[in-house]
């Protein structure tokens, strides 16, 4: 059985749109002003965890407990995040073709797993490794290794990594011994080795994997 690892945010799910909605809801619900909203949109743009709300309280003196705000943010993100039906369908076909499917993602454990549950990915993936699990972030090879272990296997020749981030997903996956597929969107850094394969959408990546399915 071959292993296909996927990034979560920006690859399987649309974090950007969910983030916009989640921040708007949180700010509205707590009657925060534009200065706090701007700070949240800037500071949480790429990733977020509970400590961000500790910093928010220190910066603006908000009354709400940081743990409460973090839970609200997690709930809002889970409610807003989406995974397109065609992505779910393509992963189902990949699983039926005999692949083991894992997720290797940077981010806090609780929010990443909430996204997986909310988008219907739970039944399609065999294991997930979030950087918050072991305080190690991609491109560190240990996160890819943990994702493989959560799928009940270990990294080996013929395994793949698909993601949108050239440095964390593609360079990191390649360094860990995986064959990498880049989902175009971000600028490609100068001097970084080209990916093994490039696509415009994760469904195209799955189609490429299906073409390389085990006999």
C-alpha positions in Angstrom: 0.0 0.0 0.0 1.4 3.4 -1.0 1.1 6.4 1.2 -0.2 9.8 0.1 0.3 12.7 2.5 -1.5 16.0 2.1 -1.2 19.5 3.6 -4.5 20.7 5.0 -4.8 24.5 4.8 -4.7 25.8 1.2 -4.5 22.3 -0.2 -7.5 20.2 1.0 -9.5 23.0 2.7 -9.9 26.7 2.0 -8.5 28.3 5.2 -8.4 31.8 3.7 -12.1 32.3 3.2 -12.9 30.6 6.6 -10.4 32.9 8.3 -12.1 36.0 7.0 -15.5 34.8 8.2 -14.2 33.6 11.6 -12.5 36.9 12.4 -15.5 38.9 11.3 -17.8 36.8 13.5 -15.5 36.9 16.5 -15.1 40.7 16.3 -18.8 41.2 15.9 -19.8 38.9 18.8 -17.4 40.6 21.2 -18.0 44.2 19.9 -14.3 44.7 19.2 -13.2 47.8 17.3 -11.3 48.0 14.0 -7.9 48.2 15.7 -8.4 44.7 17.3 -9.9 43.4 14.0 -6.9 44.6 12.1 -4.5 43.1 14.6 -6.2 39.7 14.5 -6.2 39.6 10.7 -2.5 40.4 10.6 -1.3 38.3 13.5 -3.4 35.2 12.7 -3.1 35.4 8.9 -0.9 32.3 8.5 -1.5 30.3 11.6 -3.0 30.7 15.1 -3.0 29.2 18.5 -4.1 30.0 22.1 -1.0 32.1 22.8 -2.2 34.6 20.1 -5.1 35.5 22.3 -2.9 35.8 25.3 -1.0 38.4 23.3 -4.2 40.0 22.3 -5.2 40.5 25.9 -1.8 41.9 26.8 -1.9 44.3 23.8 -5.4 45.6 24.1 -6.5 44.7 27.6 -9.6 42.8 26.5 -11.7 41.4 29.3 -12.4 38.0 27.9 -10.2 35.0 28.9 -7.7 34.0 26.2 -8.8 30.3 26.5 -12.4 31.3 25.9 -11.5 33.4 22.8 -9.4 30.6 21.4 -12.3 28.2 21.8 -14.6 30.7 20.1 -12.1 31.1 17.2 -11.8 27.3 16.8 -15.6 26.9 16.7 -15.9 29.8 14.2 -13.2 28.3 11.9 -14.8 24.9 12.0 -18.1 26.4 11.1 -16.7 28.4 8.2 -14.1 26.0 6.7 -15.0 24.0 3.7 -13.7 21.1 1.5 -15.1 21.0 -2.0 -17.2 17.9 -2.8 -15.0 17.1 -5.8 -12.0 17.0 -3.4 -13.8 14.6 -1.1 -14.8 12.5 -4.1 -11.3 12.3 -5.4 -9.9 11.2 -2.1 -12.6 8.5 -1.9 -11.4 7.2 -5.3 -7.8 7.3 -4.1 -8.7 5.3 -1.0 -10.6 2.8 -3.1 -7.5 2.4 -5.3 -5.6 1.1 -2.3 -3.8 4.2 -1.1 -3.3 5.1 2.6 -4.1 8.8 3.1 -2.6 11.1 5.7 -2.5 14.7 6.6 0.7 16.5 7.7 -0.2 20.1 8.8 1.3 22.9 10.7 -1.0 24.3 13.3 -2.5 23.7 16.7 -3.9 20.2 17.2 -7.4 21.1 18.3 -8.1 23.6 15.5 -6.7 21.4 12.7 -8.7 18.4 13.9 -11.8 20.5 14.2 -11.4 21.4 10.5 -11.0 17.8 9.5 -14.1 16.8 11.4 -16.2 19.7 10.1 -15.3 19.2 6.4 -16.1 15.4 6.2 -12.4 14.4 5.8 -12.4 12.2 8.9 -13.7 9.1 7.2 -11.3 9.5 4.2 -7.9 9.9 6.0 -6.1 7.2 7.9 -4.1 9.6 10.1 -3.2 13.2 10.9 -0.1 14.8 12.3 -0.4 18.5 13.4 2.7 20.4 14.4 1.0 21.1 17.7 1.1 17.4 18.5 4.9 17.3 19.0 5.9 21.0 18.7 7.7 20.3 15.4 6.7 22.1 12.2 7.2 21.3 8.5 9.6 21.2 6.9 11.0 19.1 9.7 11.0 15.5 8.5 9.7 14.3 11.9 6.2 15.7 11.1 6.0 13.7 7.9 7.3 10.6 9.8 4.6 11.1 12.5 1.9 11.4 9.8 3.0 8.1 8.3 3.1 6.5 11.8 -0.5 7.8 12.4 -1.5 6.0 9.2 0.0 2.8 10.6 3.1 2.7 8.4 6.5 4.5 7.8 7.9 6.6 5.1 9.2 4.5 2.2 10.0 4.8 -1.5 6.9 5.4 -3.6 5.2 7.7 -1.0 4.0 11.2 -1.9 3.4 14.6 -0.4 1.0 17.2 -1.9 0.8 20.8 -0.7 0.8 24.4 -1.7 3.8 25.7 0.3 7.0 25.4 -1.7 9.3 25.4 1.4 7.3 23.5 4.1 5.4 21.0 1.9 7.6 20.6 -1.2 11.1 21.1 -0.1 10.3 19.6 3.3 8.6 16.5 1.8 11.4 16.0 -0.7 14.0 16.2 2.0 12.0 13.5 3.9 12.3 11.2 0.9 8.8 11.8 -0.5 7.9 12.5 -4.1 6.3 16.0 -4.0 3.4 17.5 -5.9 3.0 21.3 -5.7 -0.4 22.9 -5.8 0.3 26.2 -7.5 -0.7 29.5 -6.0 2.1 30.9 -3.9 5.2 32.4 -5.6 8.0 29.8 -6.1 11.1 30.9 -4.2 14.2 31.6 -6.3 16.8 28.9 -5.9 14.5 26.2 -4.6 14.6 23.0 -6.5 11.6 22.4 -8.8 8.8 20.0 -7.5 8.5 16.5 -9.0 5.1 17.6 -10.4 2.9 20.7 -10.4 -0.9 21.1 -10.6 -3.4 23.9 -10.3 -5.8 22.0 -8.0 -5.5 19.2 -5.5 -7.9 17.1 -7.6 -5.4 17.1 -10.3 -2.8 15.9 -7.8 -5.1 13.0 -6.9 -5.5 12.1 -10.6 -1.7 12.0 -10.9 -1.5 9.7 -7.9 -4.2 7.4 -9.3 -2.2 7.1 -12.5 0.6 5.8 -10.2 -1.6 3.5 -8.1 -0.2 0.1 -7.0 -1.0 -2.8 -9.4 
